[in-house]
């Protein structure tokens, strides 16, 4: 596979980095609180991870820890764009765990002295899910949007997360650009970077709002703004699960990496954990989200 095709395949998959043991001072896991009698863990994560964590992962982890250690775990969470989360930690918020959507943010934390562990040594090199970028349109698809390039048509009003604050905004820009590279290569035998840039610029001229995170972009769209939204597939599936009046458009360049049979319960994530011998540092041994298995099986086949 040549470099251009690899770029298109890789960049349209959002990478989520689970960084455990984010060291504030010298402690890995907070000591039991004398007030609550349990252990308090503060987690800062990028916006769309809220449901999977709070509905499934937290309860499973809490139950497992209580069964094995006889202690209660209490989670305090904050969710925002990946860049925003990183800035908050750099400014001193007391987070033990960070979930970030782009690796650059992890390196920023490492450079700031907030990370001393090697996330690449974790299972899957710290990546706990992969989900492609798709287009959400209004019910019935009144604008006839079927591909990323259609977002460049005159009159289309697009909601897009802000690349300055949102990891999803970064991935979306790469998806828009990379998918056009893949398309041009299939048509002419050579990836056309000038065409990809022109398409991206034309799409960007139709952006009417750049909310600070993927979740804020979803909320803006749900409030009736715009004709289309570019976002993570997992968030689109959550909207469908909530019976939102939308349709999901999967561009042709994305379809090979998504199974035709979709799991309708994307929020039912599962995360299994192991605890080191000293009982202080939590380390993920494997992770599985319903959308991760689906997308990975197609993209790696």
C-alpha distance (Angstrom), angle and dihedral (degrees) to the residues before:
residue distance angle dihedral
X1 . . .
X2 3.78 . .
X3 3.77 123.7 .
X4 3.79 96.6 -103.9
X5 3.81 94.6 54.2
X6 3.78 90.2 46.0
X7 3.79 89.0 52.4
X8 3.78 92.3 53.7
X9 3.78 92.8 46.7
X10 3.76 95.7 47.1
X11 3.77 102.2 39.4
X12 3.80 96.4 52.6
X13 3.78 89.6 63.5
X14 3.77 114.9 81.9
X15 3.77 113.1 -134.4
X16 3.77 119.6 -144.8
X17 3.78 116.7 -161.6
X18 3.77 119.1 -155.8
X19 3.78 106.7 -158.6
X20 3.79 112.0 -168.5
X21 3.75 125.7 -172.1
X22 3.79 94.0 30.8
X23 3.76 94.9 -177.5
X24 3.77 119.5 -133.9
X25 3.79 104.0 179.2
X26 3.80 108.6 -31.5
X27 3.81 103.7 -44.2
X28 3.80 125.5 101.3
X29 3.78 101.4 -172.6
X30 3.80 122.2 19.2
X31 3.76 117.4 -105.9
X32 3.82 118.0 -113.4
X33 3.78 112.1 -76.5
X34 3.79 115.3 -119.3
X35 3.80 89.0 -145.5
X36 3.79 98.9 52.2
X37 3.79 100.9 24.0
X38 3.78 89.4 -133.3
X39 3.77 141.7 82.3
X40 3.79 120.0 -85.4
X41 3.81 118.8 -148.9
X42 3.79 122.7 -173.1
X43 3.80 115.7 -154.2
X44 3.79 127.2 -172.7
X45 3.79 114.7 -167.6
X46 3.76 142.7 168.7
X47 3.76 114.1 -90.6
X48 3.80 109.0 -97.4
X49 3.82 95.1 50.9
X50 3.81 92.3 75.5
X51 3.83 98.4 94.2
X52 3.80 97.7 43.6
X53 3.78 91.9 48.6
X54 3.78 99.9 42.7
X55 3.80 98.2 39.2
X56 3.78 100.8 40.9
X57 3.78 119.8 -0.4
X58 3.80 98.8 49.8
X59 3.83 95.1 48.6
X60 3.80 92.2 46.5
X61 3.80 92.7 48.7
X62 3.81 93.0 45.2
X63 3.82 92.1 50.9
X64 3.80 93.4 46.7
X65 3.81 93.6 48.5
X66 3.79 92.7 47.2
X67 3.82 91.1 50.0
X68 3.79 94.6 48.2
X69 3.83 101.2 34.6
X70 3.78 107.2 20.5
X71 3.80 91.7 -125.9
X72 3.78 132.8 117.4
X73 3.79 120.7 -124.3
X74 3.80 120.8 -148.7
X75 3.81 119.7 -164.6
X76 3.79 125.2 -155.0
X77 3.81 111.9 -169.5
X78 3.76 139.2 -170.4
X79 3.80 124.2 -176.5
X80 3.81 130.3 -165.1
X81 3.80 140.1 126.2
X82 3.80 113.3 -42.3
X83 3.81 93.2 -114.8
X84 3.81 90.2 48.4
X85 3.80 91.8 50.1
X86 3.79 90.0 50.6
X87 3.80 91.9 50.3
X88 3.79 91.0 49.3
X89 3.79 91.7 53.5
X90 3.80 92.0 46.0
X91 3.79 87.7 52.6
X92 3.79 90.7 56.0
X93 3.81 113.0 -91.1
X94 3.81 110.1 156.4
X95 3.81 102.1 -115.6
X96 3.79 122.9 160.7
X97 3.81 94.6 -177.1
X98 3.80 130.1 34.3
X99 3.80 126.3 -171.2
X100 3.78 110.0 -164.1
X101 3.78 131.5 178.4
X102 3.81 99.3 -146.3
X103 3.78 129.0 44.7
X104 3.79 93.0 -137.9
X105 3.81 88.1 72.2
X106 3.80 90.9 55.6
X107 3.79 90.2 53.3
X108 3.80 89.2 50.8
X109 3.80 89.3 55.4
X110 3.78 90.9 46.5
X111 3.79 91.8 51.1
X112 3.80 88.6 50.3
X113 3.80 91.2 54.8
X114 3.81 95.2 -112.3
X115 3.80 95.8 114.6
X116 3.78 123.4 55.5
X117 3.82 100.2 159.1
X118 3.79 125.9 84.8
X119 3.80 108.1 -117.7
X120 3.81 89.7 -170.4
X121 3.80 88.0 68.5
X122 3.81 90.8 61.9
X123 3.82 121.4 92.9
X124 3.81 110.6 -75.1
X125 3.84 86.2 11.5
X126 3.78 90.5 -79.7
X127 3.82 95.2 -52.9
X128 3.79 109.8 128.6
X129 3.79 102.0 173.3
X130 3.77 144.0 8.9
X131 3.78 125.2 -155.2
X132 3.82 128.0 169.7
X133 3.77 127.1 -129.7
X134 3.78 119.0 -105.9
X135 3.80 139.7 168.2
X136 3.80 124.4 -102.2
X137 3.82 116.6 -155.2
X138 3.78 136.0 175.5
X139 3.80 120.1 -81.8
X140 3.79 110.0 -74.3
X141 3.82 91.6 19.3
X142 3.82 92.6 -109.1
X143 3.81 93.2 -175.1
X144 3.81 93.4 53.1
X145 3.80 95.4 -124.6
X146 3.81 112.6 173.0
X147 3.80 105.2 151.0
X148 3.79 140.8 25.3
X149 3.81 89.8 -103.0
X150 3.82 89.8 60.2
X151 3.80 87.5 67.3
X152 3.81 87.9 70.7
X153 3.81 93.8 62.9
X154 3.81 116.9 114.9
X155 3.78 112.9 -95.5
X156 3.80 97.7 27.0
X157 3.81 112.9 129.2
X158 3.79 110.9 -153.5
X159 3.81 131.1 -165.5
X160 3.81 110.9 -153.0
X161 3.83 130.0 172.8
X162 3.78 114.0 -112.5
X163 3.84 110.9 -97.7
X164 3.81 89.1 -151.8
X165 3.82 93.9 63.4
X166 3.78 105.9 15.5
X167 3.78 129.5 70.2
X168 3.79 86.0 -157.8
X169 3.79 88.2 57.6
X170 3.81 89.2 55.4
X171 3.80 93.7 48.1
X172 3.79 91.8 46.3
X173 3.81 92.9 54.7
X174 3.80 89.1 50.5
X175 3.82 90.7 48.0
X176 3.79 92.0 51.8
X177 3.80 92.7 47.3
X178 3.80 97.2 38.8
X179 3.79 95.4 47.6
X180 3.80 90.1 56.2
X181 3.80 89.2 51.0
X182 3.80 89.9 53.7
X183 3.80 91.9 47.2
X184 3.80 94.3 48.8
X185 3.79 91.4 47.9
X186 3.80 92.0 52.5
X187 3.79 90.9 49.3
X188 3.80 100.5 43.7
X189 3.80 106.0 14.5
X190 3.80 91.7 -113.1
X191 3.78 131.9 77.6
X192 3.80 109.5 -114.5
X193 3.81 108.2 -146.8
X194 3.82 93.7 179.5
X195 3.81 90.5 54.8
X196 3.80 91.4 47.5
X197 3.80 91.1 51.8
X198 3.80 92.8 47.0
X199 3.79 90.9 50.7
X200 3.78 91.7 48.7
X201 3.81 91.6 49.5
X202 3.81 91.6 48.4
X203 3.80 90.8 50.4
X204 3.78 91.4 48.6
X205 3.80 91.6 54.7
X206 3.82 86.5 63.9
X207 3.80 94.8 53.6
X208 3.81 108.7 113.9
X209 3.82 98.9 175.3
X210 3.81 135.8 23.8
X211 3.82 108.2 -167.3
X212 3.80 117.6 -165.4
X213 3.82 96.6 -109.4
X214 3.79 141.0 19.0
X215 3.80 89.9 -106.1
X216 3.81 92.3 50.8
X217 3.81 88.5 49.2
X218 3.81 89.2 53.0
X219 3.82 90.7 50.1
X220 3.80 90.8 49.6
X221 3.80 89.8 52.8
X222 3.81 93.0 45.4
X223 3.81 89.2 54.5
X224 3.81 88.3 63.7
X225 3.78 101.9 -95.6
X226 3.80 121.0 137.3
X227 3.78 135.6 0.0
X228 3.80 97.5 -105.4
X229 3.78 143.1 16.6
X230 3.81 127.9 -156.0
X231 3.79 110.6 -147.8
X232 3.80 148.8 130.3
X233 3.79 114.6 -54.1
X234 3.79 90.3 -130.4
X235 3.81 91.2 61.1
X236 3.79 90.3 48.6
X237 3.80 89.9 52.9
X238 3.79 90.0 50.5
X239 3.81 88.6 53.7
X240 3.80 90.5 51.0
X241 3.79 89.2 48.2
X242 3.82 87.8 55.5
X243 3.84 90.1 51.0
X244 3.79 94.2 -114.3
X245 3.83 112.4 173.8
X246 3.79 94.9 -111.1
X247 3.77 142.0 112.4
X248 3.79 126.9 -140.3
X249 3.78 116.3 -131.5
X250 3.80 114.7 -160.9
X251 3.83 110.6 -163.3
X252 3.80 115.7 -131.6
X253 3.79 92.2 -112.1
X254 3.82 90.0 58.0
X255 3.81 100.0 45.2
X256 3.84 97.5 81.6
X257 3.82 89.3 64.2
X258 3.79 98.6 49.8
X259 3.79 123.3 74.8
X260 3.77 115.4 -123.0
X261 3.80 90.6 -133.0
X262 3.79 106.2 68.2
X263 3.77 127.5 -161.5
X264 3.80 107.3 -124.2
X265 3.82 92.9 -154.0
X266 3.82 103.4 67.9
X267 3.79 93.6 157.7
X268 3.80 93.3 62.1
X269 3.77 94.2 96.2
X270 3.78 121.4 164.2
X271 3.77 128.1 -156.2
X272 3.80 124.7 -177.7
X273 3.75 120.2 -159.3
X274 3.75 140.6 -164.4
X275 3.80 125.8 -160.1
X276 3.78 122.8 -141.0
X277 3.76 120.5 -115.9
X278 3.80 93.6 -98.2
X279 3.79 90.1 57.4
X280 3.81 93.2 -131.3
X281 3.76 109.4 91.5
X282 3.82 120.0 61.7
X283 3.79 114.6 -149.8
X284 3.81 126.7 -175.5
X285 3.80 112.4 -127.4
X286 3.79 96.1 -176.1
X287 3.74 139.3 -9.0
X288 3.75 135.0 -159.9
X289 3.76 133.2 -178.2
X290 3.77 120.2 180.0
X291 3.82 89.9 -119.1
X292 3.80 93.6 45.6
X293 3.80 95.8 61.4
X294 3.78 92.0 46.2
X295 3.80 96.9 51.2
X296 3.77 97.0 38.4
X297 3.80 94.0 52.2
X298 3.78 90.9 56.2
X299 3.80 98.7 40.3
X300 3.79 94.8 49.4
X301 3.79 97.2 43.8
